[in-house]
Amino acid sequence: MSYWNFLKNNKYLLLFGFLCVFIGNLGQTFFISLFNKDLIENLLLDEQKLSLVYSAATLTSGFTLFFVGSKIDTVEVRKFTLIVVCVLLAACLLFAFSHNMWMLFFAYLGIRLCGQGLMGHIATTTLMRYIPKDRGKAVSLSSQGMAFGEVVLPIMAVALLKNYGFSQSWLIYSGVTLVVMLPLLFWLLHKAKLEPIERQNQNLETSSGVQWSRGQLSKDWRFWCLVPAIIAPAFLITGLFYHQTFWIELKGWSLQWLAVGIAAYGVMHFAGAIFVGPLVDKSHPRVYLRWYLLPLILGVLCLWFGQDKYWLIAFMLLAGLSVAASGPVVNSFYAEVFGTTHLGAIRSMLVAIMILSTGVAPFLFAQFLTLDSFMLFALAYVGLAIVLVQKKILAEMPAA
């Protein structure tokens, strides 16, 4: 099926997924870190204390997601979405008026749990479940919500900060989400006319093969060999981006050039996902899971050894390609190998692990005192992840 026909046939559900991911950008590191300077000045914190609060809140959100995320397998999508968006709005308001570390911790917790974690979880689980024949394209298109946010939101954030300040900016984000985004999400779900979860799960259980449960999967050693490769892009990109001012200063590159690099990263995030999605649908995602981290390895090498500022663009493009491929590759792998009956529970476990890794990343990367140690760790981690994803391990796992 062509992209155009696919869009026409699934336009409401795809736009729902896109908007969920876009709203989730409020909890992504690239966006939240734009306000670090204001928080340090307002709360009289230093950068290490702020990183510690952020990491603690992110780790807590990961543990919470493990239990909450599985509810999407039994709770109707509209109800689950309403609860998540309302909690996200409350966290945004708390963030806007935080005047001590405890308020900041709970604001970070709500924004990271609902933004980074649950909004994307809602989008991907719903699309995987209701568009089974074109999962790669579905996830590719919904993931453009993040790519679009990476390009648009930093520009918007800088403009709002300049004209309205920190608190007013977050009140505006909350207001737009409540007045515009939430009603639009409900309208799209209404138009999509999704069948009840109970009926769909019953059909899957009678017509499919193996439907892995979270308990079964967590006891299989082969699954844990896959985890490093699955979480690698989120873990490493979070660590690198959170400390981006550190390594560009060591390289002698300007903030303006960094902004150009981030824009290039966003463009590749968009184009790469559009390109990879159909490829995954035509082949088995096991094949791509083995190799999708290779661009990230090359990108780290460019960042480590490149001295000219154009090596920064090379890193951003290569890293953006691996991140773009991760959505359709990894999520299609979940659905095709583990099944969709317990997809919410399985995804919540893996997303929880990913969030825990992104919570550790800023603090862990802060311990590296030199650029060489910084990059050597990143390179060693990606190399190990690729080695662990062996063909034999993937081939032995029975598919749904």
N, C-alpha and C positions, 0 to 999 in steps of 0.2 A: 504494500500500500504506500502511495506517495505521501510526502509530508502534508501536502495541501489537502488531500482527501482525508488523511488521518486527523488533521486539525478540524475539518468540517464535521466529521463524525463524532468527535469527542471534545468539542470546543468548550463546553461548560465545565466539564471535569478537569480539563487541562488548565483552564484559567483559574479554577479553584486552587489547584496545586501550585501554580505560579504565584498567586497572591499569598498563599500560606508561607511559601519559602521567602517571598519578599518581605513580609511582615516579620518573619523570623530573623531578618538581618539586624533588627534592634538588639538582639542578643549575641551577635557575632563579634569576635575580638576586633576585627578591622574597624568596626563602627564604635564600639565602646571605648577603645583606646584613644579615640580622637578627643575624649573629654578628660583624659588623665591629668593634663596640666591644670584644668579648672578645679578638679577634685583635690589635687595636691595643694593648691592655693587656698581653696575654701575650707578644707578640713585640717590644714596645717600638717599634712602627712609628707613623708618622703617616698621616693619611688619604690623602695623595697617593701615598706609597709602596705602600700597600695597594691603591689603585686601579691603580697601574702593574703590580703583580704579577698582579692579577685580569685586567686587560686583556691582558697578555702571554700568560697561560695560555689565555684565551678565544680569542685570535688563533691560537695554536698548535693548539687543539682544532679550529678551523675548517679549517685546512690539513689536519689529520689526517683529519677527517671526509670530506673530498673523496675520499680514496683508500679509506678503510675502508667508507664508506656504500654504495658500489657493490657490495660483496660480498653484500648481501642479495638481489641478482638471481640469484646462483648457489649460495649456501650455504643449506641447509635452515633454516627459521625457528627451530626448537627449538635447534639448535646455535648459531645466531647470537645468539639471546636469552640462552642460557647464558653465552656468552663475555662479552657486554656487561654482564650483571648481575654477574658475578664481578669484572670490572675496576672496575665502579662500587663494589662492596663494598670492594675493596682501597683505592680512593681515599678512601672515607669513613673507613676506619681510619687511613689516613695523615693525613687532615685532623684527626682527633681527637687525634693525638699530634704534630702539627707544632710544632716548636720553633725553626725557622729559616725563612728566606725560600725556600730551595730546596725544602724539604719542602712548604711551603705552595704553591709553584708547581706541583709535580707533583700535589698533592692537588686543587688547583683544575682542573688539566688533565684529570684523570680524571673528576672530578665533572661538569665542563662538557661534555666530550666524550660521556660515556655518559648523563648525566642530561639536560641540555638538548638534546643532539644526537641520540644514537642510540636512546634509548628511544622518543621520539616518532617517529623515523624508522621504527622497527620497526612501531609501531602503524599509522601512516598508510599506509605502503607495503603492508602486509599487507591492510588493509581495502580500499584502492583496487584491489588485485589480485583479491581473492576476493569482493567485493560490488560488481560493476560497475554494477548497475542502480540502486543507491541510495547512491551515494558521498557525496552531500551529507549525508544523514541519518547515515550511518556515521561520518563525520568529526565531525559535530556531537555525536554521543553520546560518542565516544571523547574528544573535547576536554574533556568535562566532568570528566575526570580532573584537568586543570589548574585548572578553576574550583573544583572541590571542594577541591583542595590549597590554593588561594589563600585559602579561607575557614577551613579546618581547621588547616593546618600552622603558620601564624603563632601561633595560640593555643596549639597543642601545644608549639611551640618555646619560647615565653615560659615556659610552665609547667615544662618540663623544665630549662631554664636556671636557673630559680629554685630548683628542688629538687635538681638533680643536677650542674649546672655544664656547661661547654662539652664537655669530652672524653666524659663519661658520656652526654650527650645523643646524640652521634654514634655511640657504641657501641650505644645503644638502636636508632637508625635502622638501623644495619647488621644487628643481630640480628633485627629484625622483617622486614627485607627477605629475609634468608637463610632464616629458619625458616618464615615465613608466605607472603610474596609469591612467591618463586621456585617453590616447589612448586605454588602455585595457578596460576601462569602455565603451567606444564607440563601440569597437569590440564586446563585450558581448551583448550590446543592439541590435546591428545589427544581431547577431546570434539568439537572442531570438525572433525576429520578432513579436513585440508587435502590437496589433491592435490599431487603433486610439482611443483616449479617447472618442470622440464624439459618435462613434459607440458602444463602450462598455457601456457608460452611458445610451444610448438609450435602449440597451438590458436589462439593470438592471431595468430601470424605468418601462418597460413593463412586466417584469417577476417576480419582487420581491414584497415584502410587503412594510412596512413603510420605507421610506428613510429620516431619520432625517436630517434637515438642522442645521447649526450652531446656527441660531437664535432661532429655536424651542427648541433646546437642552439647550441653555443658560437660557431659561425662565422656565425650568422644575426644581423644587426644589429637586427632587430625584437625578438628575444629580450632584448637588452640594454636596449631601451627599456622593457620590462616590469619589469625587475629592481627599480628604485627603488620601484615601487608594491607589489611582492611583499614586500619586506623592510621597508617603512615602519613597520608597527605594532611589530614587534620592536625595530627600531633606536631609534625615538623613545621608546617606552614604557620601554625599558631605561635610556636616558639620563635621562629624567624621573624614573623611580622610584629610580634609584641616588642621585640628588641631591635626593630628596623633602624631606629636612629643610632643605635650603638654601632652596628656594622657599616652603615654608610659613612659615619664619621671616621672610622678606621680606614675606610677606603678613600676618603676624601671626596665623596660625592655629595651633591647638594640635595636639600629637601625638595626643591623644584623638580630635579631629575627623578627623585624617588616617586613623586606624584605621577610623572610620565610613566614610570615603570609599573605602578599600580594600575594605571589605566590600561596599559598593554596586557597586564595580567587579567583584568576584567574582560577585555576583548577576546583573549584566548579562551577564557572560561566559557564564554558564550559560543564561539565558533567551534571549539573542540568538542563540546557536548553535542552540538548539532551534528557534527561529523561522526562521532563515535556511536551515538544511539542506534542508527540503522545497522551498523556493522554488528553490534551485539545481537540485534534481533535476527540477523541472517546466520549467525554462528552461535556456538555455545559460549556463555560468559566465562566458563572455566579457562578457555584459551587466553582471553584478554586479561584475566586476573593474574596470570603468570608474568605478564610483561608491561602492564600499564604504569609501573613505577620507574621504568627505565628513563623517561624524560626527566623525572625528578632527580635521579642520580646525576644526569648530565647537567642539569640546572645548578645543583650544589657545586659541582666541579667548576662551572663558569663563575659562580659567585666567589668561590674560594681562591681560584688562581687568576681570574681576570682582573686587570688593573684599570683598563679603560672603562669609562662610564657606560659604554654600550654593552659591556658584559652584564650589567644589571638588567637591561632589557632582555638579553638572552635568558637569564635566570627566570625572569618573570614569565616569559612565554613558555618555557619548558615546564616550569612548576605549574603554570596555569593549565597546561595540557593534561598533566597527570591528575590534577584536581577535577578538571572537566570530565575526564574519563571515569573517575571513581564513582560518580553517581549512577550512570547507566550500567557500568560493569558490575559493581558490587551489589547493587540492589536487584538487578536481574539475576545475579548469582543466588541471592537469598531465596527468591521466589522459585526459581527453577530447581534448585537442589533441596531446599528445606521445605518447600510447599508454602501455601498461603493460609492454611487453617489457623496456625499459631504465629503468623507473620508478625503481628504486633508485639507479641511477647519476645520473639527472637530479635527483632529489630531493636526493641527497647533495651535488651541486654547488650547488644553490640554498640548502640548509640551511647549507652551509659558508659561502656568501656572507653569509647572515643572521647566522651566529655571528660572523663577522669584523666585521660591522657592530655587533653588540652588544658585541664586545670593544673596539672603538674608542669607542663611545658614552660610557661613563663618563669616560674621559680627555678626549675632545673637549668634552663638555659642561662639564667642570671648568674649561675655559679661558675660558668666558664669565663676565665679571665683573659683569654686571648682569642683572636679570630681563628687561629689554627685549630685549637681544641673545640671551638664552637662548630666549625665545619666538619672536622674529623668525626665527631659524634654523629652528626646528621648523615654523613656519607656511610658510616659503619652501620647505622640503624637500617637505612634503606637497603643496603647490600644484604644484610642478614634477612630482612623481610622477603626479598626476592628468592634467596636460597631456600627459605622454609616453604615457600609455595612451590613445591615440586610437583611435577606431572603425576607421579605415582600417587601422592597423597590426594590430589584432586580427583584422579580417576577412580580411586577406591571408594569415594563417598557415594552411597546410593542416592539417586535423585528422586524427587517427587514425581 
